[in-house]
């Protein structure tokens, strides 16, 4: 199997002001004082512990996610990034993203984040409709969304992603597209535009809201794609649209089945060797991470079985509009083109997958039914 030299680093800051009813991420409502300094020290211990593992790798991207990373001060983010420089080989001009929510971001932090080395900001707006923001349990309003965006520009960010949802409770196609149009007018470099789904073990799963039906959701998706294309946003992944050259390099690494180190409570990682591919997961609770960071007890490592490799590969690669070459599939999983085509027979017959010139990609219909395609590859 091919071993990528470049690797990403994901850093998880697990606290948020309040848990949103749709959120199934490993996030914990902040109760009391933020344990900022102690958590940063734990991350630094973990980096030192993992430094030998990455001695032959070059870090091409860093993504600081959560939770709500913008609860942390610019000084804390600076110490984290200094640790990355100290313990790992960081590529010059590596993409460094930080997530921020308008309702919890101290706008004064934005300038400190850029000074610390953050060069890409991801703003979790989700909607610019105050009623929808309330229904989504967000702690900000539309005015604060716009203010956060302006403050980010003033702080010097020239690469901004905006997260937006559609298919919200009671949302019509016109309302969804108006929401998207307002964000397009802001002229961000990147828009992540994705459908609200009800995930298990969330407040919405326990008390589901009434969402648009399948037909209405399709109308919204088709109208939004047309709108984004008309304004020069290129779709390169199922729910990611960017201006030319502004694709998220960190996420592209995931979707190309690349390797990455996960740091922080509940963070996941993936490492390839000539012999196997390993998935890592850190202990989920911040209390346990604070206790065990810097030791072998902080993360569990499990090899991916050979029978699961193709499924794992496709779980990522099928998200990309460009698809993948069958040579790359064989390099990463050991599965030949002939073996893969045999496994993909049902999806090819249903015209969900197209294979041409040793290359595979989902069809337009296939993008909507990726989960159905993946069923053919379950071990």
C-alpha positions in Angstrom: 0.0 0.0 0.0 1.1 3.5 -0.7 2.2 5.6 2.3 1.4 9.3 1.9 4.3 11.6 3.0 2.0 14.5 3.7 -0.3 14.4 6.7 -2.9 16.6 8.2 -3.4 17.5 11.9 -6.9 17.8 13.4 -7.0 19.5 16.9 -10.3 19.2 18.8 -11.3 21.8 21.3 -14.4 20.2 22.8 -16.3 22.9 24.7 -19.2 25.0 23.4 -21.6 27.5 25.1 -24.6 25.3 24.5 -25.2 22.0 22.6 -27.3 22.5 19.5 -30.2 20.0 19.1 -28.9 18.6 15.8 -25.2 18.2 16.9 -23.8 14.7 17.3 -20.1 15.9 17.5 -18.1 15.3 20.7 -18.9 18.7 22.2 -19.6 19.5 25.9 -21.5 22.6 27.1 -19.2 24.8 29.1 -20.0 24.8 32.8 -17.9 27.0 34.9 -14.5 28.4 33.9 -12.9 27.2 30.6 -9.9 25.0 31.3 -8.0 26.7 28.6 -4.4 26.6 30.0 -4.7 23.0 31.3 -6.1 21.8 28.0 -3.4 23.5 25.9 -0.8 21.8 28.1 -2.5 18.5 27.6 -2.4 19.0 23.8 1.3 19.9 24.0 2.1 16.7 25.9 0.1 14.7 23.3 2.1 16.4 20.5 5.4 15.5 22.2 4.2 11.9 22.6 3.2 11.6 19.0 6.2 13.5 17.5 8.2 10.3 16.8 5.4 8.8 14.8 5.4 11.8 12.5 9.2 12.3 12.1 9.1 11.2 8.5 5.9 13.1 7.6 5.3 16.7 6.5 2.2 18.4 7.9 0.3 20.1 5.0 -2.7 21.3 6.9 -4.0 22.0 10.4 -7.7 22.1 11.4 -8.8 23.4 14.8 -12.4 22.2 15.3 -14.9 21.6 18.1 -17.0 22.3 20.0 -16.3 26.0 19.6 -12.6 26.8 19.2 -13.3 30.5 19.3 -14.0 30.2 23.0 -10.2 30.0 23.3 -8.1 33.1 23.3 -5.6 34.1 20.6 -2.8 33.4 23.1 -4.0 29.8 23.6 -4.3 29.2 19.9 -0.8 30.6 19.4 0.6 28.2 22.0 -1.1 25.3 20.3 0.3 26.3 16.9 3.8 26.9 18.4 3.6 23.3 19.7 2.9 22.1 16.2 6.0 24.0 14.9 8.1 22.6 17.8 7.2 18.9 17.5 6.4 18.3 13.9 7.7 19.1 10.3 5.3 21.8 9.1 5.1 22.6 5.4 5.7 26.3 4.6 2.4 28.0 3.9 0.4 25.1 5.4 -3.3 25.7 5.5 -4.4 26.4 9.1 -8.2 26.6 9.7 -10.0 27.6 12.9 -13.8 27.2 13.4 -15.7 30.1 15.0 -19.3 30.6 15.9 -20.6 34.2 15.9 -22.5 33.9 19.2 -19.3 32.9 21.1 -16.6 34.6 19.2 -14.9 37.5 20.9 -14.3 39.5 17.8 -11.1 40.9 19.3 -9.7 37.4 19.1 -9.8 37.4 15.3 -6.8 39.6 14.9 -5.0 37.5 17.5 -5.8 34.4 15.6 -4.2 35.7 12.4 -1.2 36.8 14.4 -0.9 33.3 15.8 -0.8 31.8 12.3 -4.4 31.0 11.5 -4.9 31.7 7.8 -8.4 30.3 7.2 -11.5 30.9 9.2 -14.6 28.7 9.1 -17.7 30.6 10.4 -20.7 28.4 11.5 -23.5 30.7 10.5 -26.0 27.9 9.5 -28.7 30.4 8.5 -29.3 34.2 8.3 -33.0 33.8 9.3 -33.5 34.7 13.0 -36.4 32.3 13.3 -34.5 29.4 11.9 -31.5 30.2 14.1 -33.7 30.0 17.2 -35.2 26.6 16.0 -31.6 25.3 15.5 -30.7 26.3 19.0 -28.1 28.7 17.9 -27.0 31.4 20.4 -26.5 34.1 17.7 -28.8 36.1 15.4 -28.4 37.2 11.8 -26.9 40.6 12.7 -24.2 38.9 14.8 -23.5 36.6 11.8 -22.9 39.6 9.5 -20.9 41.4 12.2 -18.6 38.4 12.7 -18.0 38.1 9.0 -17.1 41.8 8.7 -14.8 41.6 11.8 -13.0 38.6 10.3 -12.3 40.6 7.1 -11.1 43.6 9.1 -8.8 41.2 11.1 -7.1 40.3 7.8 -8.7 36.9 6.9 -8.7 36.5 3.1 -9.8 32.9 3.2 -13.2 32.4 4.8 -15.6 29.5 4.7 -19.2 29.8 5.7 -21.2 26.8 6.9 -24.9 26.9 5.9 -27.7 24.5 6.2 -30.8 23.9 4.1 -33.8 21.7 4.6 -34.5 23.4 7.9 -37.8 23.0 9.9 -40.7 24.3 7.9 -38.3 25.9 5.3 -39.7 26.5 1.8 -37.5 26.4 -1.3 -37.7 30.2 -1.6 -36.6 30.8 2.0 -33.7 28.4 1.6 -32.4 30.0 -1.6 -32.9 33.5 -0.2 -30.8 32.4 2.8 -28.1 31.1 0.4 -28.2 34.3 -1.8 -27.5 36.5 1.3 -24.4 34.5 2.0 -23.2 34.6 -1.6 -23.5 38.4 -1.5 -20.9 38.4 1.3 -18.4 36.9 -1.2 -16.7 34.3 1.0 -14.1 32.1 -0.7 -15.8 28.9 0.3 -19.3 27.8 1.2 -20.2 24.5 2.9 -23.9 24.1 2.0 -25.4 20.9 3.4 -28.8 19.4 4.3 -29.9 19.2 7.9 -30.1 15.5 8.8 -31.4 14.0 12.1 -28.6 12.1 13.8 -29.1 9.5 16.5 -28.6 10.6 20.1 -29.4 14.2 19.5 -32.2 16.4 20.9 -33.8 16.5 17.4 -33.7 12.6 17.3 -35.7 12.6 20.5 -38.2 15.3 19.3 -37.9 15.4 15.5 -38.9 18.7 13.9 -41.0 18.7 10.7 -38.5 19.0 7.8 -39.1 19.6 4.1 -40.0 16.4 2.2 -37.7 14.7 -0.3 -39.2 16.5 -3.3 -38.8 19.9 -1.7 -35.3 19.1 -0.5 -34.3 18.2 -4.1 -35.8 21.5 -5.4 -33.7 23.3 -2.9 -30.6 21.4 -3.7 -31.0 21.9 -7.5 -31.8 25.6 -7.1 -28.9 26.1 -4.8 -26.4 24.4 -7.0 -27.5 26.6 -9.9 -27.2 29.7 -7.8 -23.7 28.8 -6.6 -22.6 27.9 -10.1 -23.9 31.2 -11.5 -21.8 33.1 -8.9 -18.6 31.1 -9.8 -18.6 28.7 -6.8 -17.4 25.4 -8.0 -18.7 22.2 -6.4 -15.8 19.9 -5.7 -17.4 17.7 -3.0 -21.0 16.7 -2.2 -21.6 19.8 0.1 -18.5 22.0 -0.6 -18.3 24.9 -3.0 -15.4 27.2 -3.5 -13.9 30.0 -5.6 -11.1 28.8 -7.8 -8.1 27.6 -5.8 -9.9 28.0 -2.5 -10.8 24.4 -1.8 -10.3 23.2 1.7 -6.9 21.4 1.6 -7.4 19.7 4.9 -10.8 18.2 4.0 -9.4 17.2 0.6 -6.8 15.2 2.4 -9.6 13.3 4.2 -11.5 12.7 1.0 -8.4 11.5 -0.8 -8.1 8.9 2.0 -5.0 10.6 3.3 -3.4 10.3 6.7 -4.0 12.6 9.6 -3.2 12.9 13.3 -6.0 13.6 15.7 -5.3 15.6 18.9 -7.8 16.4 21.6 -10.7 14.7 23.3 -12.5 12.4 20.9 -10.3 13.3 18.0 -9.8 10.6 15.3 -6.7 9.9 13.2 -5.6 7.6 10.4 -2.1 6.2 9.6 -0.9 4.1 6.7 2.1 1.8 6.5 3.2 -0.6 3.9 1.5 -3.4 5.9 -1.7 -1.9 7.2 -4.0 1.2 7.8 -4.7 2.1 11.4 -7.6 4.2 12.8 -7.0 6.1 16.1 -9.4 7.6 18.5 -8.6 9.6 21.6 -10.6 9.3 24.8 -13.8 11.2 24.4 -14.3 13.1 27.7 -12.2 16.2 28.3 -11.5 15.1 31.9 -10.0 11.8 30.7 -8.0 13.6 28.0 -6.6 16.0 30.5 -5.5 13.1 32.7 -4.0 10.8 30.0 -2.6 13.1 27.4 1.1 12.4 26.8 0.7 8.7 27.6 -0.3 5.5 25.6 -3.6 5.5 27.4 -4.9 8.6 25.6 -5.8 6.9 22.3 -6.9 3.5 21.0 -5.5 2.2 17.7 -7.3 -0.4 15.6 -6.1 -1.7 12.2 -8.6 -1.6 9.4 -9.3 -5.2 8.2 -8.4 -5.9 4.6 -12.1 -6.7 4.0 -13.0 -3.2 5.1 -10.4 -1.2 3.2 -12.4 -0.7 0.0 -15.5 0.5 2.0 -13.3 2.9 4.0 -11.7 4.2 0.8 -15.0 4.8 -0.9 -16.6 6.4 2.1 -14.2 9.2 1.5 -13.5 9.2 -2.3 -17.1 9.0 -3.4 -17.7 12.4 -1.8 -15.5 14.0 -4.5 -17.0 15.2 -7.7 -13.9 14.1 -9.6 -14.1 10.6 -8.3 -10.9 8.5 -8.4 -8.7 6.4 -10.7 -8.8 2.7 -10.4 -5.0 2.7 -10.1 -5.2 4.8 -7.0 -7.8 2.4 -5.6 -5.4 -0.5 -6.1 -2.5 1.5 -4.6 -4.5 2.3 -1.4 -6.5 -0.9 -1.0 -4.8 -3.6 -3.0 -8.1 -4.2 -4.9 -7.7 -4.6 -8.7 -9.9 -2.8 -11.2 -11.5 -6.1 -12.2 -12.3 -7.0 -8.6 -13.7 -3.5 -8.0 -15.9 -3.5 -11.1 -17.4 -6.9 -10.0 -18.2 -5.5 -6.5 -19.7 -2.3 -8.0 -21.9 -4.2 -10.5 -25.3 -3.2 -9.0 -24.4 0.5 -8.8 -23.1 0.5 -12.3 -26.3 -1.2 -13.5 -28.4 1.4 -11.7 -26.3 4.1 -13.3 -25.2 5.4 -9.9 -21.5 4.9 -10.8 -19.7 5.6 -14.1 -16.5 3.8 -15.0 -14.6 5.1 -18.0 -11.0 5.2 -19.0 -9.9 3.5 -15.8 -11.7 6.2 -13.7 -14.7 6.0 -11.5 -17.1 8.7 -10.3 -20.7 8.9 -9.1 -23.3 10.1 -11.7 -25.5 13.1 -11.0 -28.0 10.6 -9.5 -25.3 8.8 -7.7 -24.3 11.9 -5.7 -27.8 11.7 -4.1 -27.5 8.0 -3.3 -23.9 7.6 -2.1 -25.1 5.7 0.9 -26.9 3.2 -1.4 -23.7 2.8 -3.4 -21.7 2.1 -0.2 -24.1 -0.8 0.7 -22.5 -2.8 -2.1 -19.1 -2.6 -0.4 -20.0 -3.3 3.2 -17.7 -6.1 4.5 
